[in-house]
C-alpha cells in the first residue's frame, strides 16, 4: 500500500504547522558545513555539504548521480553517520546534480522535500526525525536526545570538528523558506 507523504513547515515557537501562505522564499547568507563521512570498510571518506548539520541524525542515505564517475564505485557501499556511528547506504539517483556542491546529497526525508521524493523512489525509511515537534532532538540523535536543537547546534558542530568530521565551513547565499513573521 502506498501512502502519499509531504513535508510540512512548522513553527516551533507557535507550536503549529504552517500553511504555504505563512512561509516565504527569501535569499539569505547562511553557513554551509562540509561534513566528512567515512566509507565503511574502506579507508576513504567523502565530503558532503549541508546547511543543517543538526539533522544528520535523521539521514537514511547519501545520494549521487548514477553517471558521476567520481562516486560510481561507491554506490551500494555504506557510510558512517558522524557522532552516532550508524551506517547508511550510498545510493544512485538521477535527480542529484553532480555539478552542485560536491555532487553528493544527504537523504533526510523527514526534513527535506527532495530527500523525501528520493527516499520514496528508493524504498528508504521516511519517518526518521532528528528533531521533534517541540524542537528537541529525538532518540535518533543519541546523547543529544531531549535537548533543544536550537541550543545545541554549536555543540554538534564542535563535536563534528573534534572528531575530524567537519572539513570546512563557508558562507553562501541561498534561497531559504522562512516563516513570514520572522
C-alpha positions as CSV (number, residue, x, y, z in Angstrom):
1,X,0.0,0.0,0.0
2,X,1.4,3.4,-1.0
3,X,0.7,6.4,1.2
4,X,1.5,9.9,-0.1
5,X,3.6,11.9,2.3
6,X,4.7,15.5,2.2
7,X,6.9,17.9,4.1
8,X,5.1,20.3,6.5
9,X,6.6,23.6,7.6
10,X,6.4,24.1,11.4
11,X,6.8,27.0,13.8
12,X,8.4,25.7,17.0
13,X,7.6,29.0,18.8
14,X,3.9,28.8,17.9
15,X,3.7,25.0,18.1
16,X,1.8,24.8,14.9
17,X,2.1,23.6,11.3
18,X,2.4,26.5,8.8
19,X,0.4,26.7,5.6
20,X,2.1,27.7,2.4
21,X,0.6,31.1,2.7
22,X,2.5,31.6,6.0
23,X,6.0,30.9,4.6
24,X,8.1,32.8,2.0
25,X,11.2,32.1,0.0
26,X,14.0,34.5,1.0
27,X,17.5,34.9,-0.3
28,X,19.8,34.7,2.8
29,X,23.5,34.4,3.6
30,X,23.9,31.2,5.6
31,X,26.8,28.9,6.7
32,X,27.5,25.8,4.7
33,X,29.1,22.9,6.6
34,X,31.2,20.5,4.7
35,X,31.0,17.2,6.6
36,X,33.3,14.2,6.2
37,X,31.5,10.8,6.1
38,X,33.8,7.8,6.3
39,X,33.0,4.9,3.9
40,X,32.5,1.7,6.0
41,X,35.2,-1.0,5.3
42,X,37.3,1.3,3.2
43,X,40.0,3.7,4.2
44,X,38.4,6.7,2.4
45,X,36.0,9.5,3.2
46,X,33.7,11.7,1.2
47,X,32.7,15.4,1.8
48,X,29.0,16.2,1.9
49,X,27.8,19.8,2.1
50,X,24.9,20.8,4.4
51,X,23.2,23.8,5.8
52,X,21.6,21.8,8.6
53,X,24.2,19.7,10.5
54,X,21.7,19.2,13.3
55,X,19.6,16.9,11.1
56,X,22.4,14.4,10.2
57,X,20.9,12.1,12.8
58,X,17.9,11.5,10.5
59,X,20.0,10.7,7.4
60,X,18.9,7.5,5.8
61,X,21.3,7.5,2.8
62,X,23.7,9.6,0.8
63,X,22.9,10.0,-2.9
64,X,25.0,10.6,-6.0
65,X,24.2,10.8,-9.7
66,X,24.4,7.3,-11.3
67,X,26.7,8.7,-14.0
68,X,29.1,10.6,-11.8
69,X,32.4,8.9,-12.3
70,X,33.8,10.3,-9.0
71,X,31.4,8.2,-7.0
72,X,30.3,5.3,-9.3
73,X,32.4,2.8,-7.4
74,X,31.0,3.8,-4.1
75,X,27.3,3.2,-5.0
76,X,25.9,0.5,-2.7
77,X,28.7,1.0,-0.2
78,X,27.8,2.3,3.3
79,X,29.0,5.4,5.1
80,X,29.1,6.1,8.8
81,X,27.0,9.0,10.1
82,X,29.3,11.1,12.3
83,X,28.7,11.2,16.1
84,X,26.2,8.4,16.2
85,X,28.2,5.9,14.1
86,X,25.2,4.4,12.3
87,X,25.7,3.2,8.8
88,X,23.6,4.2,5.8
89,X,23.9,3.3,2.1
90,X,25.2,5.4,-0.8
91,X,22.5,5.3,-3.5
92,X,22.3,6.5,-7.1
93,X,19.6,8.8,-8.2
94,X,19.3,10.8,-11.4
95,X,17.9,13.8,-9.7
96,X,21.2,14.6,-7.9
97,X,23.0,17.4,-9.7
98,X,26.7,16.3,-9.9
99,X,27.8,19.9,-10.5
100,X,26.2,21.3,-7.3
101,X,28.4,21.2,-4.2
102,X,30.4,18.0,-4.1
103,X,27.8,16.1,-6.1
104,X,26.7,14.2,-3.0
105,X,23.5,15.0,-1.1
106,X,22.2,13.8,2.3
107,X,18.9,11.9,2.1
108,X,17.0,13.2,5.2
109,X,13.3,12.6,4.2
110,X,11.7,13.8,7.4
111,X,13.4,17.2,7.0
112,X,13.7,17.9,3.2
113,X,11.4,17.7,0.2
114,X,13.9,16.5,-2.4
115,X,15.1,13.8,0.1
116,X,11.5,12.7,0.7
117,X,11.0,12.2,-3.0
118,X,14.3,10.3,-3.4
119,X,13.6,8.2,-0.3
120,X,10.1,7.2,-1.6
121,X,11.5,6.3,-5.0
122,X,14.2,4.1,-3.4
123,X,12.0,2.5,-0.7
124,X,14.0,4.1,2.1
125,X,12.7,4.9,5.6
126,X,10.9,8.2,5.6
127,X,9.9,8.6,9.3
128,X,13.3,9.1,11.0
129,X,13.1,12.6,12.6
130,X,16.2,14.3,14.1
131,X,14.1,17.0,15.8
132,X,10.6,16.6,17.2
133,X,7.6,19.0,17.1
134,X,8.8,20.8,20.2
135,X,12.3,21.5,18.7
136,X,14.1,18.8,20.8
137,X,16.4,16.1,19.4
138,X,14.8,12.6,19.2
139,X,16.4,9.3,20.2
140,X,17.9,9.2,16.7
141,X,20.4,11.9,18.0
142,X,21.9,9.6,20.6
143,X,23.4,11.6,23.5
144,X,21.7,14.8,22.3
145,X,18.2,13.2,22.7
146,X,15.8,15.5,24.6
147,X,18.0,18.6,24.2
148,X,16.7,21.7,22.4
149,X,18.1,21.6,18.9
150,X,18.5,25.4,18.7
151,X,20.6,25.4,21.9
152,X,22.9,22.5,20.9
153,X,23.7,23.2,17.2
154,X,27.1,24.8,18.3
155,X,27.8,21.7,20.4
156,X,27.2,19.4,17.4
157,X,29.4,21.5,15.2
158,X,32.2,21.4,17.9
159,X,31.7,17.7,18.3
160,X,32.0,17.2,14.5
161,X,35.2,19.3,14.5
162,X,36.6,17.4,17.5
163,X,36.2,14.1,15.8
164,X,37.5,15.4,12.4
165,X,34.2,15.2,10.6
166,X,34.0,18.9,9.9
167,X,36.1,19.5,6.8
168,X,35.3,23.2,6.4
169,X,32.6,25.9,6.6
170,X,31.8,28.8,4.3
171,X,29.2,31.4,3.9
172,X,26.9,31.1,0.8
173,X,23.9,32.9,-0.4
174,X,20.9,30.7,-1.0
175,X,17.1,30.7,-1.0
176,X,15.6,29.6,2.3
177,X,12.0,29.0,3.3
178,X,11.1,31.1,6.3
179,X,8.0,31.9,8.4
180,X,6.6,35.3,7.2
181,X,6.6,36.5,10.8
182,X,10.4,36.0,11.1
